[in-house]
Amino acid sequence: MRSPAFHKGFTAVEVMVVVLILAIIAAFAAPAMNQLIRTQKVRSAAYDIFADLTYARSEAIARGHDVEMASPGGKDWATGWGILDVATGQVLRVQGKLSDGLDFKADASKVTFDRNGRTTNVTFAIQPKESAPDNQKRCVRISPSGRPNSMTGPCP
């Protein structure tokens, strides 16, 4: 006699239990994931402005004349910025609009580095638009020597 054939696969009940377990895990992970995404947006914007400030300063020193970094949105730098060689009018670099959900303000609409790489004090405050803990905020400051400094937390 032949033995009954075995069916391969999962039953509907087994599949539903696995889907239910995945849904529960996803429900717990979603808030942490949103927090991670907000933190990463702020960190990315801080790295972008820090890198471009360093670039603009080094170009001013290398070219031997003023290089300006300005935002078309005034003191709202979330709209992007451009780096311009003041003497020749050449656009050196352009940063487009940053991702939505960021509050990115500065106390100046432009930063001009002289031929020695010096500038005035400027502070950039970057944070999510909705309320967030201090570890999700960044502050980028430029000293009079022209060197940018980035720190976690709100600007004092």
Contacts in CASP RR format, 6 or more apart in sequence:
PFRMAT RR
TARGET T0000
AUTHOR 0000-0000-0000
METHOD contacts of the structure
MODEL  1
MRSPAFHKGFTAVEVMVVVLILAIIAAFAAPAMNQLIRTQKVRSAAYDIF
ADLTYARSEAIARGHDVEMASPGGKDWATGWGILDVATGQVLRVQGKLSD
GLDFKADASKVTFDRNGRTTNVTFAIQPKESAPDNQKRCVRISPSGRPNS
MTGPCP
35 136 0 8 1.000
38 128 0 8 1.000
38 130 0 8 1.000
38 132 0 8 1.000
38 136 0 8 1.000
39 135 0 8 1.000
39 136 0 8 1.000
41 98 0 8 1.000
41 99 0 8 1.000
41 101 0 8 1.000
41 102 0 8 1.000
41 128 0 8 1.000
42 102 0 8 1.000
42 126 0 8 1.000
42 127 0 8 1.000
42 128 0 8 1.000
42 136 0 8 1.000
42 137 0 8 1.000
42 138 0 8 1.000
43 138 0 8 1.000
44 99 0 8 1.000
45 78 0 8 1.000
45 98 0 8 1.000
45 99 0 8 1.000
45 102 0 8 1.000
45 104 0 8 1.000
45 126 0 8 1.000
45 138 0 8 1.000
46 124 0 8 1.000
46 126 0 8 1.000
46 138 0 8 1.000
46 140 0 8 1.000
46 150 0 8 1.000
47 150 0 8 1.000
48 95 0 8 1.000
48 98 0 8 1.000
49 77 0 8 1.000
49 81 0 8 1.000
49 124 0 8 1.000
49 126 0 8 1.000
49 140 0 8 1.000
49 148 0 8 1.000
50 140 0 8 1.000
50 148 0 8 1.000
50 150 0 8 1.000
52 69 0 8 1.000
52 81 0 8 1.000
52 82 0 8 1.000
52 83 0 8 1.000
52 93 0 8 1.000
52 95 0 8 1.000
53 69 0 8 1.000
53 111 0 8 1.000
53 140 0 8 1.000
53 142 0 8 1.000
53 146 0 8 1.000
53 148 0 8 1.000
54 148 0 8 1.000
55 83 0 8 1.000
55 92 0 8 1.000
55 93 0 8 1.000
56 67 0 8 1.000
56 68 0 8 1.000
56 69 0 8 1.000
56 83 0 8 1.000
56 92 0 8 1.000
56 111 0 8 1.000
56 113 0 8 1.000
57 67 0 8 1.000
57 113 0 8 1.000
57 117 0 8 1.000
57 119 0 8 1.000
57 146 0 8 1.000
57 147 0 8 1.000
57 148 0 8 1.000
59 67 0 8 1.000
59 83 0 8 1.000
59 85 0 8 1.000
59 92 0 8 1.000
59 113 0 8 1.000
60 66 0 8 1.000
60 67 0 8 1.000
60 113 0 8 1.000
60 114 0 8 1.000
60 115 0 8 1.000
60 116 0 8 1.000
60 117 0 8 1.000
61 113 0 8 1.000
61 115 0 8 1.000
61 116 0 8 1.000
61 117 0 8 1.000
63 85 0 8 1.000
63 87 0 8 1.000
63 115 0 8 1.000
64 115 0 8 1.000
65 85 0 8 1.000
65 86 0 8 1.000
65 87 0 8 1.000
65 115 0 8 1.000
66 86 0 8 1.000
66 87 0 8 1.000
66 112 0 8 1.000
66 113 0 8 1.000
66 114 0 8 1.000
66 115 0 8 1.000
67 83 0 8 1.000
67 84 0 8 1.000
67 85 0 8 1.000
67 86 0 8 1.000
67 92 0 8 1.000
67 112 0 8 1.000
67 113 0 8 1.000
68 83 0 8 1.000
68 84 0 8 1.000
68 86 0 8 1.000
68 110 0 8 1.000
68 111 0 8 1.000
68 112 0 8 1.000
68 113 0 8 1.000
69 81 0 8 1.000
69 82 0 8 1.000
69 83 0 8 1.000
69 84 0 8 1.000
69 110 0 8 1.000
69 111 0 8 1.000
69 112 0 8 1.000
69 113 0 8 1.000
70 81 0 8 1.000
70 82 0 8 1.000
70 84 0 8 1.000
70 109 0 8 1.000
70 110 0 8 1.000
70 111 0 8 1.000
71 77 0 8 1.000
71 79 0 8 1.000
71 80 0 8 1.000
71 81 0 8 1.000
71 82 0 8 1.000
71 106 0 8 1.000
71 109 0 8 1.000
71 110 0 8 1.000
72 79 0 8 1.000
72 80 0 8 1.000
72 81 0 8 1.000
73 79 0 8 1.000
73 80 0 8 1.000
73 109 0 8 1.000
74 109 0 8 1.000
75 105 0 8 1.000
75 106 0 8 1.000
75 107 0 8 1.000
75 108 0 8 1.000
75 109 0 8 1.000
76 104 0 8 1.000
76 105 0 8 1.000
77 98 0 8 1.000
77 104 0 8 1.000
77 105 0 8 1.000
77 106 0 8 1.000
77 124 0 8 1.000
78 97 0 8 1.000
78 98 0 8 1.000
78 102 0 8 1.000
78 103 0 8 1.000
78 104 0 8 1.000
79 96 0 8 1.000
79 97 0 8 1.000
79 98 0 8 1.000
80 95 0 8 1.000
80 96 0 8 1.000
80 97 0 8 1.000
80 98 0 8 1.000
81 94 0 8 1.000
81 95 0 8 1.000
81 96 0 8 1.000
82 91 0 8 1.000
82 92 0 8 1.000
82 93 0 8 1.000
82 94 0 8 1.000
82 95 0 8 1.000
83 91 0 8 1.000
83 92 0 8 1.000
83 93 0 8 1.000
83 94 0 8 1.000
84 90 0 8 1.000
84 91 0 8 1.000
84 92 0 8 1.000
85 91 0 8 1.000
85 92 0 8 1.000
86 112 0 8 1.000
98 104 0 8 1.000
101 128 0 8 1.000
101 129 0 8 1.000
101 130 0 8 1.000
102 126 0 8 1.000
102 127 0 8 1.000
102 128 0 8 1.000
102 129 0 8 1.000
103 125 0 8 1.000
103 126 0 8 1.000
103 127 0 8 1.000
103 128 0 8 1.000
103 129 0 8 1.000
104 124 0 8 1.000
104 125 0 8 1.000
104 126 0 8 1.000
105 124 0 8 1.000
105 125 0 8 1.000
106 122 0 8 1.000
106 123 0 8 1.000
106 124 0 8 1.000
106 125 0 8 1.000
107 122 0 8 1.000
107 123 0 8 1.000
108 120 0 8 1.000
108 122 0 8 1.000
111 119 0 8 1.000
111 120 0 8 1.000
111 122 0 8 1.000
111 142 0 8 1.000
112 119 0 8 1.000
113 119 0 8 1.000
113 146 0 8 1.000
117 145 0 8 1.000
117 146 0 8 1.000
118 144 0 8 1.000
118 145 0 8 1.000
118 146 0 8 1.000
119 142 0 8 1.000
119 144 0 8 1.000
119 146 0 8 1.000
120 142 0 8 1.000
120 144 0 8 1.000
121 141 0 8 1.000
121 142 0 8 1.000
121 143 0 8 1.000
121 144 0 8 1.000
122 141 0 8 1.000
122 142 0 8 1.000
123 139 0 8 1.000
123 140 0 8 1.000
123 141 0 8 1.000
123 142 0 8 1.000
123 155 0 8 1.000
124 139 0 8 1.000
124 140 0 8 1.000
124 141 0 8 1.000
124 155 0 8 1.000
125 137 0 8 1.000
125 138 0 8 1.000
125 139 0 8 1.000
125 154 0 8 1.000
125 155 0 8 1.000
126 137 0 8 1.000
126 138 0 8 1.000
126 139 0 8 1.000
126 140 0 8 1.000
127 136 0 8 1.000
127 137 0 8 1.000
127 138 0 8 1.000
127 154 0 8 1.000
128 136 0 8 1.000
134 152 0 8 1.000
134 153 0 8 1.000
134 154 0 8 1.000
135 152 0 8 1.000
135 153 0 8 1.000
137 152 0 8 1.000
137 153 0 8 1.000
137 154 0 8 1.000
138 150 0 8 1.000
138 151 0 8 1.000
138 152 0 8 1.000
138 153 0 8 1.000
139 150 0 8 1.000
139 151 0 8 1.000
139 153 0 8 1.000
139 154 0 8 1.000
139 155 0 8 1.000
139 156 0 8 1.000
140 148 0 8 1.000
140 149 0 8 1.000
140 150 0 8 1.000
141 148 0 8 1.000
141 149 0 8 1.000
141 151 0 8 1.000
141 155 0 8 1.000
142 148 0 8 1.000
142 149 0 8 1.000
143 149 0 8 1.000
END
